Amino acid sequence: MSLQFAAVISGVFLLAGFVKGVVGLGLPTVSIGLLTTAMPPSRAAAIVVLPAIITNVWQSFAGPYLRPILKRLWPLFVGTCIGTWSAADLMAAQYAEYGVLILGLLLLAYAFIGLKKLRFVVSSPLEKWIGGVTGLTTGIICAATGIQVVPSTPYLQAIGLQRDELVQALGLFFSFATLALAFNLTNAGLLNVSTAYPAILGLGFAFVGMFIGQTVRSRMDAASFRRLFLIGMASLGFYLATTAMFSLTINQ
């Protein structure tokens, strides 16, 4: 691992950890989005897996709602695993440019939903089967890009979870989704020594960033920061999508 690459990994995960520390999510979204500007989504996802799993498992158990969440959201978790495993081939090298395009469009959609403060409501009778479909869709997207925030996050916000319960549910969901993705990456031979060292380095800086973010959270306007974060994600998504479209047009 070159010094320049180590510096990039350190900076990306420090920023991603800081965002997660302030707003409670965003570590895989920020890190994969930024890393994909320099490498295929499959390699970026392989580097992000370890930091994402450890930080999300910690978030999953930081609350008293584990059992109710598992009982209520199991269709979402199962659907995500099935979707991720069934679409494992989407992260193959021949689909790399399409993965970048999908990732860019996904970041744009994620930012649009956040900036417009769109809120959806899912009624209790429909919750289970909509959760299964949401999980299946999220899993397919995750298999192609490594990102798990859409449509899972809007769904979790739509079923009426309380704030602390939502934070724990997000951590638990992302744990399941990242473990399912890790299974794909392992089968594809993408989780190896070449990704272990940057992943360990990234994990350390992610925790530093999270600590800084949690420390300054009470001293800053979280709403304004979230808006800037979403604008940044939209800009990154636009860059990735246009770059991928240009590359695909040239190669045709």
Buried (B, 14 or more C-beta within 10 A) or exposed (E): EEEEBBEBBBEBBBBBBBBBBBBBBBBBBBBBBBBBBEBBBBBBBBBBBBBBBBBBBEBBEEBEBBEEBEEBBBBBBBBBBBBBBEBBEBBEEEBBBBBBBBBBBBBBBBBBBBBEEEEEEBEEEEBBEBBBBBBBBBBBBBBBBBBBBBBBBBBBBBBEBEEEBBBBBBBBBBBBBBBBBBBBBEEBEBBEEEBEBBBEBBBBBBBBBBEBBBEBBEEEEBEEBBBEBBEBBBEBBBBBBEBBBEBEEEEE
